[in-house]
Amino acid sequence: MESDAPKNEYTVLTQKRYLRGRRTIFVNMLVNLFLAVLKGYVGYLARSRAMIADAFHSGGDLLVNMVVLLGFRFSFKPADDCHPYGHGKAETLAQNIVGIIIVAAGGYLVFSSVEAFRVGVTTSPGMWAAIAALISIAVKELL
């Protein structure tokens, strides 16, 4: 049940900031899901290891968005008996998890690149991979 007490200006601004941030994260999630599927599909059809690796990168961005959303959501919870100073540290925890994900993704890309050099490239990716890459660049710039 909601309180009948009037909301102060800080509470209203905090709610607006939370809603705007949540909406931004959801848009990012949808875009990264679209890009991961597009790049994965085109990379598979074009036999482009680089495009498939980029699809995993977009999937990693989606995972990062999910972690950020959870951290963002928890950090806006008000103080309670167990957390008298609020839940602001949830953002720091989410940032640490994002850092670990980025390092893991970088490690995967290094491994994938070394493996591609070891095996050797047998075919060129073709025009569809280039088109998907251009779409990805344009969408990310708009985002």
PAZAPA-4460 file (N, C-alpha, C; in steps of 0.05 Angstrom, whole numbers, plus 32768, in hexadecimal, padded with zeros to 4 digits):
% residues 143
    n_x    n_y    n_z   ca_x   ca_y   ca_z    c_x    c_y    c_z   seq   type   mol
   8011   7FE8   8000   8000   8000   8000   8012   8019   8000     1      M     A
   800B   802C   7FF0   801A   8044   7FED   8014   8058   8003     2      E     A
   8028   8067   800C   8024   807A   8021   8014   8092   8017     3      S     A
   8005   809E   8029   7FF6   80B7   8022   8006   80D0   8026     4      D     A
   801E   80CD   8030   8030   80E4   8034   8038   80F0   8019     5      A     A
   8039   810A   8017   8041   8116   7FFE   805E   8110   7FF7     6      P     A
   8063   810C   7FDE   807E   8106   7FD4   808E   8120   7FD2     7      K     A
   80A6   811F   7FDC   80B7   8137   7FDA   80C4   8137   7FBF     8      N     A
   80D1   814D   7FB8   80DD   8151   7F9E   80F3   813C   7F98     9      E     A
   8102   8135   7FAD   8118   8122   7FAA   810C   8107   7FA2    10      Y     A
   80F6   80FE   7FAF   80EA   80E4   7FA9   80E0   80E4   7F8C    11      T     A
   80D3   80F9   7F84   80C9   80FA   7F68   80E0   80F9   7F54    12      V     A
   80F5   8108   7F59   810C   8108   7F47   8119   80EC   7F46    13      L     A
   811B   80DF   7F5D   8127   80C5   7F5F   8116   80B1   7F4F    14      T     A
   80FC   80B2   7F51   80EA   80A0   7F42   80ED   80A5   7F24    15      Q     A
   80EE   80BE   7F1C   80F2   80C5   7F00   810C   80BA   7EF5    16      K     A
   8121   80BD   7F05   813B   80B3   7EFD   813B   8095   7EFB    17      R     A
   812E   8087   7F0D   812C   806A   7F0D   811D   8061   7EF4    18      Y     A
   8106   806D   7EEE   80F6   8065   7ED7   8105   806A   7EBD    19      L     A
   8112   8081   7EBB   8122   8088   7EA3   8139   8074   7E9F    20      R     A
   8147   806E   7EB5   815D   805B   7EB3   8154   803F   7EAC    21      G     A
   813E   8036   7EB8   8133   801C   7EB2   812B   801A   7E94    22      R     A
   811E   802E   7E8A   8116   802F   7E6E   812E   802E   7E5C    23      R     A
   8143   803C   7E62   815B   803C   7E52   8168   8021   7E52    24      T     A
   8169   8013   7E69   8175   7FF9   7E6A   8164   7FE5   7E5A    25      I     A
   814A   7FE7   7E5B   8139   7FD5   7E4B   813D   7FD9   7E2D    26      F     A
   8140   7FF2   7E24   8145   7FF7   7E08   8160   7FEB   7E00    27      V     A
   8174   7FEE   7E11   818E   7FE2   7E0B   818C   7FC4   7E0A    28      N     A
   817C   7FB8   7E1B   8179   7F9B   7E1B   816D   7F91   7E01    29      M     A
   8158   7F9F   7DF8   814B   7F97   7DDF   815E   7F9A   7DC7    30      L     A
   816C   7FB0   7DC6   817F   7FB5   7DB0   8195   7FA0   7DB0    31      V     A
   81A0   7F99   7DC7   81B6   7F86   7DC9   81AC   7F69   7DC2    32      N     A
   8193   7F63   7DCA   8187   7F4A   7DC2   8185   7F48   7DA3    33      L     A
   817A   7F5D   7D97   8177   7F5E   7D7A   8192   7F5B   7D6D    34      F     A
   81A6   7F6A   7D76   81C1   7F68   7D6A   81CE   7F4D   7D6D    35      L     A
   81CA   7F41   7D84   81D6   7F26   7D89   81CA   7F12   7D76    36      A     A
   81B0   7F12   7D73   81A3   7EFF   7D61   81AB   7F05   7D44    37      V     A
   81AA   7F1E   7D3C   81B1   7F25   7D20   81CE   7F1C   7D1A    38      L     A
   81E1   7F24   7D2B   81FD   7F1D   7D26   8202   7EFF   7D27    39      K     A
   81F5   7EF1   7D3A   81F8   7ED5   7D3C   81EE   7EC6   7D23    40      G     A
   81D7   7ECF   7D19   81CA   7EC3   7D02   81DB   7EC8   7CE9    41      Y     A
   81E2   7EE1   7CE5   81F2   7EE9   7CCD   820E   7EDC   7CCF    42      V     A
   821A   7EDC   7CE7   8234   7ED0   7CEA   8234   7EB2   7CE4    43      G     A
   821F   7EA5   7CEC   821C   7E88   7CE5   8219   7E84   7CC7    44      Y     A
   8207   7E94   7CBB   8203   7E91   7C9E   821C   7E98   7C8E    45      L     A
   822A   7EAD   7C96   8241   7EB7   7C87   825B   7EA9   7C90    46      A     A
   8259   7E97   7CA4   8270   7E89   7CAE   8286   7E9D   7CB7    47      R     A
   827D   7EB2   7CC5   828F   7EC6   7CCF   8293   7EC3   7CED    48      S     A
   82AB   7EBB   7CF4   82B2   7EB8   7D10   82B1   7ED3   7D1F    49      R     A
   82B9   7EE7   7D11   82B9   7F02   7D1D   829C   7F0B   7D23    50      A     A
   828A   7F05   7D11   826E   7F0D   7D15   8262   7EFD   7D2C    51      M     A
   8268   7EE3   7D2D   825E   7ED3   7D43   826A   7EDC   7D5E    52      I     A
   8284   7EE3   7D5E   8290   7EEE   7D76   8282   7F09   7D7E    53      A     A
   827B   7F19   7D6A   826D   7F32   7D70   8251   7F2D   7D7A    54      D     A
   8244   7F17   7D71   822A   7F0F   7D7B   822C   7F08   7D99    55      A     A
   8242   7EFA   7DA0   8246   7EF4   7DBD   824C   7F0E   7DCC    56      F     A
   8259   7F21   7DC0   825E   7F3B   7DCD   8243   7F49   7DD2    57      H     A
   8231   7F49   7DBF   8217   7F55   7DC3   8207   7F46   7DD8    58      S     A
   820A   7F2B   7DD9   81FD   7F1B   7DEE   8208   7F22   7E09    59      G     A
   8222   7F27   7E0A   822F   7F30   7E23   8225   7F4B   7E2B    60      G     A
   8220   7F5D   7E18   8215   7F77   7E1E   81F9   7F74   7E2A    61      D     A
   81EA   7F61   7E1F   81CF   7F5B   7E2A   81D1   7F51   7E47    62      L     A
   81E3   7F3F   7E4C   81E7   7F36   7E67   81EF   7F4C   7E7A    63      L     A
   8201   7F5D   7E71   8209   7F75   7E80   81F1   7F86   7E86    64      V     A
   81E0   7F8B   7E72   81C8   7F9B   7E76   81B6   7F8F   7E8C    65      N     A
   81B4   7F74   7E8D   81A4   7F67   7EA1   81B0   7F6B   7EBD    66      M     A
   81CA   7F69   7EBF   81D7   7F6E   7ED9   81D3   7F8B   7EE2    67      V     A
   81D6   7F9D   7ECF   81D3   7FBA   7ED5   81B6   7FBF   7EDE    68      V     A
   81A3   7FB2   7ED1   8187   7FB6   7ED8   8182   7FAC   7EF5    69      L     A
   818D   7F95   7EFC   8189   7F8B   7F17   8196   7F9E   7F2C    70      L     A
   81AF   7FA6   7F26   81BD   7FB8   7F38   81AE   7FD2   7F3B    71      G     A
   81A4   7FDC   7F24   8196   7FF6   7F24   817C   7FF3   7F35    72      F     A
   816F   7FDD   7F31   8155   7FD8   7F3F   815A   7FD7   7F5D    73      R     A
   816E   7FC7   7F66   8173   7FC4   7F82   817E   7FDE   7F8F    74      F     A
   818D   7FEE   7F80   8199   8006   7F8B   8185   801B   7F92    75      S     A
   816E   801A   7F85   8159   802E   7F8A   8145   8025   7FA0    76      F     A
   8149   800D   7FAC   8138   8005   7FC2   813F   8016   7FDA    77      K     A
   812A   801E   7FE9   812F   802F   8000   813D   801F   8017    78      P     A
   8147   802E   802A   8154   8022   8042   813F   8011   8051    79      A     A
   814A   7FFC   805D   8139   7FEA   806E   8149   7FE2   8086    80      D     A
   813E   7FD0   8096   814C   7FC8   80AF   8167   7FBC   80AA    81      D     A
   816A   7FAC   8095   8183   7F9E   808F   8197   7FB1   8081    82      C     A
   818C   7FC5   8073   819D   7FD8   8064   8196   7FF4   806B    83      H     A
   819E   7FFE   8083   8196   8018   808C   819F   802F   807B    84      P     A
   81B4   802B   806B   81BE   8040   8059   81B5   803D   803D    85      Y     A
   81A2   802B   8038   8198   8027   801D   81A6   8010   800F    86      G     A
   81A1   800E   7FF5   81AB   7FF8   7FE5   81BD   8001   7FCF    87      H     A
   81C9   8019   7FD2   81DA   8025   7FBE   81F2   8014   7FB6    88      G     A
   81FC   8003   7FC8   8213   7FF2   7FC1   820D   7FDD   7FAC    89      K     A
   81F3   7FD9   7FA6   81EC   7FC6   7F91   81F7   7FCF   7F76    90      A     A
   81F8   7FE9   7F72   8204   7FF3   7F59   8221   7FEB   7F57    91      E     A
   8230   7FED   7F6D   824D   7FE6   7F6D   8250   7FC8   7F67    92      T     A
   823F   7FB8   7F73   8240   7F9B   7F6F   823A   7F95   7F51    93      L     A
   8226   7FA2   7F46   821F   7F9E   7F2A   8237   7FA7   7F18    94      A     A
   8244   7FBD   7F1F   825B   7FC6   7F0F   8272   7FB1   7F0F    95      Q     A
   8276   7FA5   7F26   828B   7F90   7F28   8284   7F78   7F17    96      N     A
   826B   7F70   7F17   8262   7F59   7F07   8265   7F60   7EEA    97      I     A
   825E   7F79   7EE2   8261   7F81   7EC6   827F   7F80   7EBE    98      V     A
   8291   7F89   7ECF   82AD   7F87   7ECA   82B7   7F6B   7EC5    99      G     A
   82AD   7F58   7ED5   82B4   7F3C   7ED2   82AA   7F32   7EB7   100      I     A
   8292   7F39   7EB0   8287   7F30   7E96   8297   7F3B   7E7F   101      I     A
   829F   7F54   7E81   82AF   7F61   7E6B   82CA   7F53   7E69   102      I     A
   82D7   7F4D   7E7F   82F0   7F3F   7E7E   82ED   7F23   7E72   103      V     A
   82D8   7F15   7E7A   82D2   7EFA   7E6F   82CD   7EFC   7E51   104      A     A
   82BE   7F10   7E48   82B8   7F13   7E2B   82D2   7F19   7E1C   105      A     A
   82E3   7F2A   7E27   82FC   7F30   7E1B   830E   7F17   7E18   106      G     A
   830E   7F07   7E2D   831D   7EEE   7E2C   8312   7EDB   7E17   107      G     A
   82F8   7EDA   7E14   82EC   7EC9   7DFF   82F4   7ED3   7DE4   108      Y     A
   82F4   7EED   7DE0   82FB   7EF8   7DC6   8319   7EF3   7DBF   109      L     A
   832A   7EF5   7DD3   8346   7EEE   7DCF   8349   7ED1   7DC7   110      V     A
   833C   7EBF   7DD6   833D   7EA3   7DD0   8333   7E9D   7DB4   111      F     A
   831C   7EA9   7DAD   8310   7EA5   7D93   8322   7EAF   7D7D   112      S     A
   832F   7EC5   7D81   8341   7ED0   7D6C   8359   7EBF   7D69   113      S     A
   8365   7EB6   7D7F   837D   7EA4   7D7D   8375   7E8A   7D6F   114      V     A
   835E   7E80   7D75   8354   7E67   7D69   8350   7E6B   7D4B   115      E     A
   8345   7E82   7D43   8341   7E88   7D26   835B   7E8A   7D18   116      A     A
   8370   7E96   7D24   838A   7E97   7D17   8396   7E7B   7D15   117      F     A
   8392   7E6B   7D2A   839E   7E50   7D2A   8391   7E3F   7D15   118      R     A
   8377   7E40   7D12   8369   7E30   7CFE   836C   7E3B   7CE2   119      V     A
   836C   7E55   7CE0   836E   7E62   7CC6   8353   7E68   7CBA   120      G     A
   8351   7E7E   7CAC   8338   7E86   7CA0   8336   7E79   7C84   121      V     A
   8320   7E6B   7C7F   831C   7E5D   7C66   830A   7E6C   7C52   122      T     A
   82F8   7E7C   7C5D   82E5   7E8B   7C4B   82E2   7EA7   7C56   123      T     A
   82DC   7EB9   7C44   82D7   7ED5   7C4D   82B9   7ED7   7C54   124      S     A
   82B3   7EE8   7C68   8298   7EE9   7C72   8283   7EF2   7C5E   125      P     A
   8289   7F04   7C4C   8276   7F0C   7C38   8267   7F26   7C3F   126      G     A
   8255   7F2D   7C2D   8246   7F47   7C2F   8233   7F48   7C47   127      M     A
   8225   7F31   7C4D   8212   7F31   7C63   821E   7F38   7C7E   128      W     A
   8236   7F2D   7C82   8244   7F34   7C9B   824B   7F51   7C9D   129      A     A
   8253   7F5D   7C86   8259   7F79   7C85   8240   7F8A   7C8A   130      A     A
   822A   7F82   7C7F   8210   7F90   7C83   8208   7F8F   7CA0   131      I     A
   820A   7F77   7CAC   8203   7F73   7CC8   8215   7F84   7CDA   132      A     A
   822E   7F86   7CD3   8241   7F96   7CE3   823A   7FB4   7CE1   133      A     A
   8232   7FBD   7CC9   822A   7FD9   7CC5   8210   7FDF   7CD4   134      L     A
   81FD   7FCC   7CD4   81E4   7FD0   7CE3   81EB   7FD2   7D01   135      I     A
   81FC   7FC0   7D0A   8204   7FC1   7D26   8211   7FDB   7D2E   136      S     A
   8223   7FE5   7D1E   8230   7FFE   7D24   821C   8015   7D25   137      I     A
   820A   8016   7D11   81F6   802B   7D10   81E3   802A   7D28   138      A     A
   81DA   8012   7D2F   81C8   800F   7D46   81D6   8017   7D60   139      V     A
   81EF   800E   7D64   81FD   8015   7D7C   8202   8033   7D7F   140      K     A
   8208   8040   7D68   820C   805D   7D68   81F2   806B   7D70   141      E     A
   81DB   8062   7D65   81C1   806E   7D6C   81BB   8069   7D8A   142      L     A
   81C2   8052   7D94   81BD   804C   7DAF   81CC   805E   7DC2   143      L     A
***
